[in-house]
Amino acid sequence: MSTRQIAETEKANGLWENKSPAHKGGKIAKNARLELEEKTGKKVVTGQNFLKSKEQKKIK
């Protein structure tokens, strides 16, 4: 959502113009994740809570 709002504010169109908003939005998301992990004392991303690819699901 952050990336989208930044891109709309900067009126970015196309791949190259959206590169900057993507980096800025990524930094915001990273900082939010790190702050949440610090406050809760728990990791947000672990090996137990990720979505498996379609191929891995078929193996089971």
N, C-alpha and C positions, 0 to 999 in steps of 0.2 A: 504494500500500500504506500509505503514511504517513497519507493522508487517511482511509482506511478504519479504521485503528487508532485515530486520534484520534476519529472519529465514534463508534466502539464504546465508547471510554473515556468520552466525554461523554454516551453514550446518546442520541444525536441521532436524531430521527425527523422525516421530512418535509423539505421544501425549505428552509424558513427556519431550522430548527435545524441543518441541514447546511451552511449558508453559512459559518459560522465555521470548522468543521473543513476545509472546502474551501480557504479562504484560508491556513490554517496549513499544510496539506499542500502547497499550491502554493509557499509560501515555502521549505519543505524541499527540494522538487524543484529549484527555481531555484538554491538555494545549492549543491546537489550538482552540478548541471550546471556552474555557474561554477567550482567547485573542481576538477572534472575537467578543464575547459578550461585552467585555470591550471597544473595539474600536467603535462598532456600537451603543452601548447602548440598544441593543435589545437581547432578549433571542433567542437562536437558536432552542431549543426544547420547544414546548408548547403543550397544550392540543388541539390546533387547527391545528397543522401541522404534526400529526403522522398518520401512515397508520393503518387502522383498520383491525382487524383480519377477516378472511373469515366468521366466524359465525356472527359477528356484521353486516357485509355487507348484509347477507341473511335476517336479521330481518327487514330491511327497505323494 
